């Protein structure tokens, strides 16, 4: 579902690389290229698809394997969650996660500074979300970690399903963090020094933390699964837009310099500087 949502935004790259004819529009803080970013996005889509394929090849646990599970084998930091199962908490985590994937970028359209570059922002959001998708699916497709509810008695048919081994890392938490931290980062870059920033960043941090809490209560993920998911999502949400900041690594320039050396002689010349 997350992959479908991401692919639904793919057309925005066309808008993101085209100039917007608004005479009084502020320059975008980002620099994007349809060829470069389109290629990166396509590559991330392929990686995501590969990860999904690997996930589908996984198998669930046999009754014998389920019977042999021992919560004492779970690392101490995660052991308190072993056996958790709560369908209501799972529903709450879904209701917090999936709408946020739309609401977070949608709120950016309300900002006048962002609105004129919204196509470019959606293109960046697509790439950012796919970066998280690729890391998540490739990890889950290759790592077998039992979900906490397997160490209890509840869960019914889910206990033998293939998704029962998809505990590491927490996808809901990662994708929610990607959406909220991306929105906060873009707001910051378009509105530096805004008095609203503490509230924006605070909300960006709290929403995925709440998702992680409910995934923990639902027995879907251990604490460390959520910590890693949160870290991955927040990192992607900040780093991908930062890598597109205009002016980063735009080559060298020559700056005139003059002064007096240690022997008292004046000098003048040109100094090469690199813009970071």
N, C-alpha and C positions, 0 to 999 in steps of 0.2 A: 504493500500500500504506500509506503514511504517512497519507494522507487517510482511508482506511478505518479505520485504527487510531484516529484522532482522533474520527471520528464514532461509533465504538463506545462512547465515553464520554459521549455527549450526555445520556443520562438522568440523569447524576449532578447536573446543575444543579437538578433537582427536590429532591434530597437536600440540596444545598448551601444552598438558600434556606430550608429548613425547620428549626425549632428542634429540638435534640436533647434528649430528656428524661433528662438525667443530672444528678443533684443536685449532685455534687461536681466537675463538669466546669469547667475553667478557661475564661474567655472566649476566643473566637477572636480572633486578631490581625487577621482580615480581615472586611470587610463586603461582602456580595454581595446582589444583587437578581435575582430570577428574571426580571423584566421587562427590566431594563436589561442584565444580563449575557447573558440569553437572546437579546436583540436584537443585541448585539455579536457573540456567537458565530455567530448566523445570518448576519450580514453578512460575517464572516470566511469562513464556509463558501461563500458566494456568490463572494467574491473568489477563493478557492482553486479553485472549480469553473471560474471564468472563466479563471484562469491555466492550468489543465489543458487547457482547450479550446484555448487559444492554442498550448500545447506540441504538441498533436496536429496543428495546422495547419502546423507546421514541416516542412521537407523536408530530406533528407540531401544529401550532396555527390555530384556527378557524378564519374565517373572523371577527367575533365579537371580538375576543381577539386582533387581529391585529388593529382593529379600536380603541380599548380602550388604546393602547399604548401611553404613554406621555413621551417625552424626559425629562421633569422636574422630572420624577421619577428616572432618572439615577443619581448616585452620581456625585457631582460637578467635581471631578477629571477626570471623564470619559465623561462628558456631551458634550464636544466639538466634540467628535467623533460620537455622535448619529446622524444617518441619512447618514453617509458616504456610498458611493458605487462607486467602480471603478473597472471594469473588467480588465483593463490593469494592475492595481496595483496587482490584484490577480495573474495574469499570471507572473508578475515579481517575486512575492514572491514564486511561485511554482518553477520558474527557478533558484532561489537562494537556495531554500531549498533542493529539491530532489537531484540535482547533488552533493551538498555538502555532503550528506550522504555517497556518494561513494568516492568523491575526498579527503575528509579529511583523512580517513584511508588509501586511496590509496597513498597519498603523503608520508606517513610514510615508505612505502616500498622503497622509494628513499634514505632513510637514512641508511648508512652502519651498524650502530649500531643496528638498529631495524630489518633490513632485515633478519638476521639469526634467529630471534625469531618472525617472522611475524605471524606464525600460532597461537602462544600464544597471540599475540596482537589482532588478529582478534577474538579469543575466548573471550577476555576481552571486546572488542568492542561490540560483540553480547550481552553479559551480561549487559553492561552499557546501550545500546540502549533499551533492554527489560525492564530494571528498569524504564527508562523514559516512555516507552510504557505502563507499568502496572499502573504507577501513573496517566498518562494522560487518559487512557481509563476508569479506575475506577472512576476518578473524573468527566469526561464528562458524563459518564453513570449515575451518581447520582446527578449531579448538573444541574439545568435548568437555564441558563442565556441567554437572547435574544441577538442575534448578533446586532451590531450597525445599519446595513442596514434596519432592521425592523422598525426603527424609521423614515425612509424616505418613499419615494414612489416607488423607483426602486427595481429591483431584480426579478420581474416576478414571475414565479412559485416557485422560491427558498424561497419566503416569507412564504409559507405554508409547506415547507419541514421539516422533523424531525431534520435535521442538523441546522436549524435556532435557535435551543436552545442550541447549543454546543459552546457558546462563551468562557466559562471558563473551562480550561485555554487555552492559545494559543499553539496548538500542533506543528505548523510549527516552531515557535520560539523555543520551548522547544527541539525539535529533532535536529534542526540546532545547537543550543548551545551545546547539548550533543556531537555531532560529532566534532565540532571545539575545544571545551575545552578538550575533550578526547585526540584529536590529540596533542594539546599543552602540556598537562600533560605528555603523553607518551614520546614526544620529550624531554621534560625537564628531565624526569627520566633516559632516555638513554643517554642524552647529557648534564649533569649538567655543568653549567657555559658557555654554548655556547653563542657566540656573536650574534647568530641569535634569541635568545630567545625573546627579546623585540618585534621583528617583528612577531614572531610566536604567541605570546600572544595577540599582537595588532590585528592581523587578526582574531584570535579566538573570540575576543570581538566584532569586528565590523560587521562580517558577520551576526550573529544572530540578532544584533541590526538593520541591514538593513532589514532583513526579517520581524522583528516586525514592523518597520515603514510602510512597504508596506501592511502588514496585517491590520494595522490601517487605512491606506488610502483606502483599499479595502472594509472596512466596515465589516470585518470578526471578528475583536476583538477590545475591548476597551484597553486603555492604561494599566489598572491594569491586564488585562488578559495576556498581553505581558510581563509585569514585572514579574508576577508569572511564566510564561512559561520560560522566560530567566533564572530566578533564579533556577528553577527545573533542567533545562537542564545543566546549568553550574555546579551546585552542583553534579549531577550524573556523569558528564564527568570527574570531578576531584576526587570525593570521591571513586568511585568504583575502579579505578586503585590504589588509595592510600591504600585501604583496602587490596590489594594484594601485597603490597610492601614486598619484602623479608627482613627478620630480624625483622619484627614487631611482638612482643609478642612471641618470641621464647623461653620463659622460663627463668630460672634463671641460673646464673653462679657464681662461687666463685673467688674472687679477693683477692690476698694477700695484707695485709696492715700492716705497722709498723710506729711507731712514739714515741712521748714522751707525757705522760699525764700531767695534771695540777700540780701533786706533784713531777714532775721531773723524774719519772720512765719510762723507755722505755717499749714498748709493741709491740707485733706482733700477727697476727692472720689472719683469713679469713673473708671476708665480702661477703654476698650474694647480688648480684645485679640483677635486672630484665631488660632485653633488651626491649626497646620500639620501 
